């Protein structure tokens, strides 16, 4: 480029800079004012946005401290002598707040049983290696919860023996109530007594093979760890969890967590969470399992009573329940939903046997006598979600599972056994296709009207 042109450009830039400097010197007071106004305006916008985001959102910790008037003394524990507005709805389940932990996290216990599992094999009471710990954290329960890393803390659960509960701790997402949790809440006179027997994570002593349950009478009792009892999971919400201002912790209006509010329609059902409620073929069901290929539902309630069959094998061609479900019950559902075949898909019903002391995973072990069944309607197996007494049924109204114990008897939803020629309730399970999607409802189960309504593509 010609040097004269470069000199001209440099001179123009220099003159322009001089002009800018002159303008700044002349009007610097006004320029500073404009900068301050801009900063204040930007800050105000951010502040307004902050309060807009905060509107209607309250820390759950603050609500508990206000409810129990415990902010100053730090003893934020719900007992039979305190207000019991301690209900929380999270991820398809209704929970009860137990207390605020020392680290600020919030201990919750499920307000129902979700399965029947043995603690261990009857030769050991070490919770660290127990079947129930595996079921809670790796096998079944945790993987069905909504975004656990966003809501639930890894917590140091105490799992020692009576009187020395915290001589051993394990950091997990999910655990159980301890002996002292139950005692501190008021024992059998407290809200933690729901009238059915369930496991705690406290052993009787370090050397025996027993652990504590809460029995039918609401009393703490030590039992052999190879036996099967109900499971009530415990989680610890992080201290930053917020709730909507419209929820108040009552059973009819439990605290609703921000981030776990009801959804919009047009979401596929198999993207939802276990425990949520669904209307299908004129009945209300709960989600028992989801994956990319299907949604597994279990009836929220029980159907007719009947004998299991002529043997303890569900795969037997003469099984009475199987015949009823796939003929009579199928036609009942089809009468309410004529295009039901567009919804149903085939799934696996696990037929393996469980003897006392066996791991719940043995239901997937097939033998010549006890095998899996592939169908679209069946019943639940022991150890699966909702194989327990979440309906709080009396023993006489307990529901069959399809799991034999190997002695001619089968497991019931109350954790007891019955011979195949006795009569107990039937609780159907169905598999729905992955194309089923939500067209309405909230899925929270507070009433029939709020269960998810579904359609299929």
C-alpha positions as CSV (number, residue, x, y, z in Angstrom):
1,X,0.0,0.0,0.0
2,X,1.2,3.6,-0.8
3,X,2.9,5.3,2.2
4,X,0.8,8.4,1.7
5,X,-2.4,6.4,2.1
6,X,-1.1,4.9,5.4
7,X,-0.1,8.3,6.7
8,X,-3.6,9.6,5.9
9,X,-5.2,6.7,7.8
10,X,-2.9,7.2,10.9
11,X,-3.7,10.9,10.9
12,X,-7.4,10.2,10.8
13,X,-7.2,7.7,13.6
14,X,-5.1,10.2,15.7
15,X,-7.5,13.0,15.1
16,X,-10.5,10.8,15.9
17,X,-8.9,9.7,19.2
18,X,-8.2,13.4,20.0
19,X,-11.8,14.3,19.3
20,X,-13.0,11.4,21.6
21,X,-10.7,12.6,24.4
22,X,-11.9,16.2,24.0
23,X,-15.5,15.0,24.2
24,X,-14.8,12.9,27.3
25,X,-13.1,15.8,29.1
26,X,-15.9,18.1,28.3
27,X,-18.8,15.8,29.2
28,X,-17.1,13.4,31.7
29,X,-19.5,14.2,34.5
30,X,-22.5,13.3,32.4
31,X,-20.8,10.1,31.1
32,X,-20.1,8.9,34.6
33,X,-23.7,9.5,35.5
34,X,-24.8,7.5,32.5
35,X,-22.5,4.6,33.5
36,X,-23.9,4.7,37.0
37,X,-27.4,4.7,35.7
38,X,-26.6,1.7,33.5
39,X,-25.0,-0.2,36.4
40,X,-28.0,0.5,38.7
41,X,-30.5,-0.5,35.9
42,X,-28.7,-3.8,35.2
43,X,-28.5,-4.6,39.0
44,X,-32.2,-3.8,39.4
45,X,-33.1,-6.1,36.6
46,X,-31.1,-8.9,38.1
47,X,-32.6,-8.2,41.6
48,X,-36.2,-8.2,40.2
49,X,-35.5,-11.4,38.4
50,X,-34.1,-12.9,41.6
51,X,-37.3,-12.0,43.5
52,X,-39.4,-13.2,40.6
53,X,-37.7,-16.5,40.7
54,X,-38.0,-16.7,44.5
55,X,-41.7,-15.8,44.5
56,X,-43.7,-18.7,45.8
57,X,-40.6,-20.7,46.7
58,X,-39.6,-21.4,50.3
59,X,-36.8,-23.5,51.8
60,X,-38.3,-26.7,53.3
61,X,-35.9,-26.3,56.2
62,X,-37.4,-22.9,57.0
63,X,-40.9,-24.4,56.9
64,X,-40.0,-27.1,59.4
65,X,-38.2,-24.7,61.8
66,X,-41.3,-22.5,61.7
67,X,-43.6,-25.4,62.2
68,X,-41.7,-26.9,65.2
69,X,-40.3,-23.5,66.5
70,X,-36.9,-25.1,66.7
71,X,-34.6,-22.7,64.9
72,X,-32.9,-21.6,68.1
73,X,-32.6,-24.9,69.9
74,X,-31.8,-27.1,66.9
75,X,-34.1,-29.9,68.0
76,X,-36.2,-30.2,64.9
77,X,-37.7,-33.7,65.4
78,X,-41.4,-34.6,64.7
79,X,-42.9,-36.5,67.6
80,X,-46.4,-37.4,68.9
81,X,-46.2,-34.2,70.9
82,X,-45.6,-31.9,67.9
83,X,-47.5,-30.7,65.0
84,X,-47.7,-33.4,62.3
85,X,-47.9,-31.4,59.2
86,X,-44.9,-33.3,58.0
87,X,-46.1,-34.8,54.7
88,X,-43.9,-34.4,51.5
89,X,-44.8,-35.5,48.0
90,X,-41.7,-36.5,46.0
91,X,-41.2,-38.7,43.0
92,X,-44.5,-40.6,43.0
93,X,-44.5,-41.2,46.8
94,X,-45.9,-39.7,49.9
95,X,-43.2,-39.3,52.6
96,X,-43.1,-38.1,56.3
97,X,-40.5,-35.8,57.6
98,X,-38.7,-37.3,60.6
99,X,-36.3,-34.5,61.5
100,X,-33.7,-32.0,60.4
101,X,-30.3,-33.7,60.6
102,X,-27.2,-32.1,62.2
103,X,-25.8,-31.3,58.7
104,X,-29.0,-29.5,57.7
105,X,-30.4,-32.3,55.5
106,X,-34.0,-33.4,56.0
107,X,-34.7,-37.1,56.9
108,X,-37.8,-38.5,55.3
109,X,-39.4,-42.0,55.6
110,X,-41.9,-43.4,53.1
111,X,-45.4,-43.4,54.4
112,X,-46.1,-46.9,53.1
113,X,-44.4,-50.2,52.4
114,X,-43.1,-50.8,48.9
115,X,-41.8,-54.3,49.0
116,X,-41.1,-57.4,51.1
117,X,-37.4,-58.3,51.4
118,X,-35.2,-60.2,53.8
119,X,-32.5,-58.4,55.6
120,X,-29.8,-61.0,55.0
121,X,-29.4,-64.8,54.9
122,X,-30.1,-65.5,58.5
123,X,-26.4,-66.1,59.3
124,X,-25.3,-62.4,59.5
125,X,-26.8,-59.1,60.6
126,X,-24.3,-56.8,58.9
127,X,-26.3,-54.2,57.1
128,X,-23.3,-53.2,55.0
129,X,-23.6,-56.5,53.1
130,X,-27.3,-57.0,53.4
131,X,-29.8,-57.8,50.6
132,X,-32.0,-55.0,51.7
133,X,-29.2,-52.4,51.3
134,X,-28.7,-53.7,47.8
135,X,-32.4,-53.5,47.0
136,X,-32.6,-49.9,48.3
137,X,-29.5,-48.5,46.6
138,X,-28.6,-50.6,43.6
139,X,-31.3,-53.1,42.8
140,X,-34.8,-51.6,42.7
141,X,-35.7,-48.5,44.6
142,X,-33.2,-45.7,44.0
143,X,-33.2,-46.1,40.2
144,X,-36.9,-45.3,40.1
145,X,-36.7,-42.0,41.9
146,X,-36.6,-38.6,40.2
147,X,-33.2,-37.0,39.8
148,X,-31.9,-38.3,43.1
149,X,-28.6,-36.4,42.7
150,X,-30.5,-33.1,42.7
151,X,-32.7,-33.8,45.6
152,X,-31.1,-36.4,47.9
153,X,-27.8,-36.2,49.9
154,X,-25.4,-39.0,50.3
155,X,-25.9,-39.4,54.1
156,X,-24.0,-41.2,56.9
157,X,-26.6,-43.8,57.9
158,X,-26.0,-45.3,61.3
159,X,-26.3,-49.1,61.1
160,X,-24.8,-50.4,64.4
161,X,-26.5,-52.4,67.1
162,X,-29.0,-51.2,69.8
163,X,-27.4,-48.6,72.1
164,X,-24.4,-48.2,69.7
165,X,-26.2,-47.3,66.5
166,X,-23.5,-45.0,65.3
167,X,-20.5,-47.2,66.0
168,X,-20.8,-48.0,62.3
169,X,-21.9,-45.7,59.5
170,X,-22.3,-46.0,55.7
171,X,-22.8,-43.2,53.2
172,X,-25.8,-44.0,51.0
173,X,-28.6,-42.4,49.2
174,X,-31.3,-44.6,50.8
175,X,-31.5,-46.4,54.1
176,X,-34.0,-47.3,56.8
177,X,-35.2,-46.0,60.1
178,X,-33.1,-46.8,63.1
179,X,-34.2,-48.0,66.5
180,X,-33.6,-44.6,68.0
181,X,-35.5,-42.8,65.1
182,X,-38.6,-44.8,66.1
183,X,-38.2,-44.3,69.8
184,X,-37.5,-40.6,69.5
185,X,-40.7,-40.0,67.5
186,X,-42.8,-41.6,70.2
187,X,-42.6,-45.3,69.4
188,X,-45.9,-47.1,68.8
189,X,-47.9,-44.0,69.7
190,X,-46.2,-42.0,66.9
191,X,-46.9,-41.4,63.2
192,X,-44.2,-43.9,62.3
193,X,-46.4,-46.8,63.5
194,X,-48.5,-47.6,60.3
195,X,-49.8,-50.9,61.6
196,X,-47.7,-53.2,59.5
197,X,-44.3,-54.8,60.4
198,X,-41.2,-53.3,58.7
199,X,-37.4,-53.5,59.0
200,X,-35.2,-51.0,60.8
201,X,-31.4,-51.0,60.1
202,X,-30.5,-51.6,63.7
203,X,-29.2,-55.0,64.8
204,X,-29.8,-56.6,68.2
205,X,-26.1,-57.0,68.9
206,X,-22.9,-57.3,67.0
207,X,-22.6,-61.0,67.1
208,X,-26.0,-62.5,66.6
209,X,-28.1,-62.9,63.4
210,X,-31.0,-60.7,64.4
211,X,-32.1,-57.2,63.5
212,X,-35.0,-55.1,64.7
213,X,-38.4,-54.7,63.1
214,X,-41.4,-52.7,64.1
215,X,-44.0,-55.4,64.5
216,X,-47.8,-55.4,63.9
217,X,-48.4,-54.0,67.4
218,X,-46.0,-51.1,66.8
219,X,-43.3,-52.6,69.1
220,X,-39.6,-53.0,68.4
221,X,-38.8,-56.6,68.1
222,X,-35.6,-58.5,67.1
223,X,-36.1,-61.2,64.4
224,X,-33.9,-63.5,62.3
225,X,-32.4,-61.7,59.4
226,X,-33.4,-64.4,56.9
227,X,-37.1,-63.6,57.3
228,X,-39.1,-61.4,55.0
229,X,-40.6,-58.1,56.2
230,X,-41.9,-54.9,54.7
231,X,-39.6,-52.2,53.5
232,X,-40.0,-48.4,54.2
233,X,-37.1,-46.5,52.6
234,X,-35.5,-43.5,54.2
235,X,-33.9,-40.6,52.2
236,X,-32.3,-37.3,53.3
237,X,-33.2,-34.3,51.2
238,X,-30.5,-31.7,50.8
239,X,-30.9,-28.5,52.8
240,X,-31.4,-26.3,49.7
241,X,-34.6,-28.1,48.6
242,X,-37.5,-25.6,48.1
243,X,-41.2,-26.1,48.3
244,X,-44.1,-24.2,46.8
245,X,-45.8,-21.7,49.0
246,X,-49.2,-23.2,48.2
247,X,-48.3,-26.5,49.9
248,X,-48.6,-26.8,53.7
249,X,-47.4,-30.3,54.7
250,X,-50.8,-31.8,55.4
251,X,-51.8,-35.2,54.1
252,X,-54.2,-33.6,51.6
253,X,-51.7,-30.9,50.6
254,X,-48.2,-32.2,51.2
255,X,-45.1,-30.1,50.6
256,X,-44.4,-30.1,46.9
257,X,-40.8,-29.8,45.9
258,X,-39.7,-27.3,43.4
259,X,-38.5,-29.3,40.4
260,X,-41.0,-32.1,41.1
261,X,-44.2,-30.3,40.3
262,X,-46.9,-31.8,38.1
263,X,-46.0,-32.0,34.4
264,X,-47.5,-30.9,31.2
265,X,-49.2,-33.4,28.9
266,X,-47.7,-35.1,25.9
267,X,-44.8,-36.7,27.8
268,X,-44.3,-40.5,27.3
269,X,-45.4,-42.5,30.2
270,X,-42.2,-44.5,30.3
271,X,-40.2,-41.3,31.1
272,X,-42.0,-40.9,34.4
273,X,-41.2,-42.3,37.8
274,X,-42.2,-45.3,39.9
275,X,-45.1,-44.8,42.3
276,X,-47.0,-42.3,40.2
277,X,-50.7,-43.0,39.5
278,X,-52.2,-43.8,36.1
279,X,-55.8,-44.2,34.9
280,X,-56.1,-47.2,32.5
281,X,-59.1,-49.1,31.3
282,X,-61.4,-47.7,33.9
283,X,-59.1,-48.4,36.9
284,X,-56.3,-46.7,38.8
285,X,-52.8,-48.2,38.7
286,X,-49.3,-47.3,39.9
287,X,-46.1,-47.3,38.0
288,X,-44.0,-50.2,39.2
289,X,-41.2,-50.0,36.6
290,X,-40.2,-48.0,33.5
291,X,-37.6,-48.5,30.8
292,X,-37.1,-47.7,27.1
293,X,-39.4,-50.5,26.0
294,X,-42.4,-50.5,28.4
295,X,-44.2,-49.2,31.5
296,X,-45.1,-51.7,34.1
297,X,-48.3,-51.0,36.1
298,X,-49.8,-52.6,39.2
299,X,-53.4,-52.2,40.2
300,X,-53.9,-49.7,43.0
301,X,-56.2,-52.0,45.0
302,X,-57.0,-55.7,44.9
303,X,-59.3,-57.7,42.7
304,X,-61.3,-60.8,43.5
305,X,-60.1,-63.5,45.9
306,X,-59.2,-66.9,44.4
307,X,-57.0,-70.0,44.7
308,X,-53.6,-69.7,43.2
309,X,-53.8,-72.9,41.1
310,X,-53.3,-76.6,41.2
311,X,-49.6,-76.2,42.0
312,X,-47.2,-73.6,43.2
313,X,-45.9,-72.8,39.7
314,X,-47.4,-69.8,37.9
315,X,-46.2,-71.1,34.6
316,X,-48.3,-74.3,35.0
317,X,-50.9,-74.4,32.3
318,X,-53.6,-75.1,34.9
319,X,-52.8,-72.0,37.0
320,X,-56.1,-70.5,38.1
321,X,-54.9,-66.9,38.4
322,X,-53.2,-66.9,35.0
323,X,-56.3,-68.2,33.3
324,X,-58.5,-65.7,35.1
325,X,-56.3,-62.7,34.2
326,X,-55.7,-63.5,30.6
327,X,-59.3,-64.4,29.8
328,X,-61.9,-63.0,32.2
329,X,-59.9,-60.0,33.5
330,X,-58.6,-59.1,30.0
331,X,-62.2,-58.9,28.7
332,X,-63.2,-56.7,31.7
333,X,-60.4,-54.3,30.7
334,X,-61.3,-54.5,27.0
335,X,-64.9,-53.7,27.8
336,X,-63.7,-50.4,29.4
337,X,-61.1,-49.8,26.7
338,X,-62.0,-51.5,23.4
339,X,-58.6,-50.7,21.7
340,X,-56.7,-52.1,24.7
341,X,-54.4,-54.2,22.4
342,X,-52.9,-51.0,21.1
343,X,-51.7,-50.3,24.7
344,X,-50.5,-53.7,25.9
345,X,-47.2,-55.3,25.2
346,X,-45.6,-58.5,26.4
347,X,-43.3,-58.5,29.4
348,X,-41.5,-60.9,31.8
349,X,-43.1,-62.2,35.0
350,X,-40.3,-63.7,37.1
351,X,-41.0,-67.3,38.3
352,X,-38.0,-68.2,40.4
353,X,-38.4,-69.5,43.9
354,X,-37.3,-67.8,47.1
355,X,-36.6,-69.8,50.3
356,X,-36.0,-68.1,53.6
357,X,-32.5,-66.5,53.4
358,X,-32.4,-66.3,49.6
359,X,-31.5,-63.0,47.9
360,X,-34.5,-61.4,46.2
361,X,-32.6,-61.6,42.9
362,X,-33.3,-65.4,42.9
363,X,-36.7,-64.7,41.4
364,X,-34.9,-64.5,38.1
365,X,-33.3,-67.9,38.4
366,X,-35.3,-70.4,36.2
367,X,-35.4,-74.2,36.8
368,X,-37.4,-77.0,35.2
369,X,-40.1,-76.5,37.8
370,X,-40.2,-72.7,38.2
371,X,-39.8,-70.6,35.1
372,X,-40.5,-67.1,33.9
373,X,-43.7,-66.3,32.0
374,X,-43.9,-63.9,29.1
375,X,-47.3,-62.2,28.9
376,X,-49.0,-58.8,29.0
377,X,-51.0,-59.4,32.2
378,X,-49.9,-61.2,35.3
379,X,-49.0,-60.7,39.0
380,X,-46.0,-59.3,40.9
381,X,-43.1,-61.4,42.2
382,X,-41.7,-61.1,45.7
383,X,-39.0,-58.4,46.0
384,X,-40.3,-56.3,43.2
385,X,-41.6,-52.9,43.8
386,X,-45.1,-53.0,45.3
387,X,-44.9,-56.7,46.1
388,X,-45.4,-55.6,49.7
389,X,-48.4,-54.3,51.7
390,X,-48.6,-50.7,50.4
391,X,-52.4,-51.1,50.6
392,X,-52.3,-51.9,54.3
393,X,-54.4,-55.0,53.8
394,X,-55.3,-57.3,56.7
395,X,-53.7,-60.7,56.6
396,X,-56.9,-62.3,55.3
397,X,-56.9,-59.8,52.4
398,X,-53.3,-60.1,51.5
399,X,-52.5,-60.5,47.8
400,X,-50.7,-63.4,46.1
401,X,-47.3,-63.0,44.6
402,X,-46.2,-65.5,41.9
403,X,-43.1,-66.5,44.0
404,X,-43.0,-70.0,45.4
405,X,-40.9,-70.9,48.5
406,X,-40.2,-74.4,47.3
407,X,-42.3,-76.2,49.8
408,X,-45.7,-76.1,48.0
409,X,-46.5,-72.6,49.3
410,X,-46.2,-69.1,47.8
411,X,-45.3,-65.8,49.2
412,X,-48.0,-63.2,50.0
413,X,-47.8,-59.4,50.1
414,X,-47.7,-59.5,53.9
415,X,-44.4,-61.5,53.8
416,X,-46.1,-64.8,54.9
417,X,-46.7,-68.0,53.0
418,X,-49.8,-69.8,51.9
419,X,-50.5,-73.1,50.1
420,X,-51.7,-72.7,46.5
421,X,-55.2,-74.1,47.2
422,X,-56.0,-71.3,49.6
423,X,-57.8,-68.1,48.6
424,X,-56.2,-64.7,48.6
425,X,-56.6,-61.5,46.7
426,X,-55.3,-61.0,43.1
427,X,-53.5,-57.7,42.3
428,X,-53.0,-57.6,38.5
429,X,-50.0,-56.2,36.7
430,X,-49.9,-55.0,33.1
431,X,-47.2,-54.0,30.6
432,X,-47.9,-51.0,28.4
433,X,-46.1,-50.1,25.2
434,X,-43.5,-47.4,25.0
435,X,-45.7,-45.3,22.7
436,X,-48.2,-44.6,25.5
437,X,-48.2,-41.0,26.4
438,X,-49.8,-38.7,28.9
439,X,-52.7,-36.5,27.9
440,X,-53.8,-35.1,31.3
441,X,-53.7,-35.5,35.1
442,X,-50.9,-35.0,37.6
443,X,-50.0,-38.5,38.6
444,X,-50.0,-37.7,42.3
445,X,-52.7,-40.0,43.4
446,X,-54.5,-37.5,45.7
447,X,-57.7,-38.5,44.0
448,X,-58.9,-40.6,41.1
449,X,-59.2,-37.4,39.1
450,X,-55.5,-36.4,39.5
451,X,-54.0,-39.7,38.2
452,X,-52.4,-39.5,34.7
453,X,-54.7,-40.0,31.8
454,X,-53.1,-41.7,28.8
455,X,-53.4,-42.4,25.1
456,X,-51.3,-44.3,22.5
457,X,-49.9,-43.1,19.2
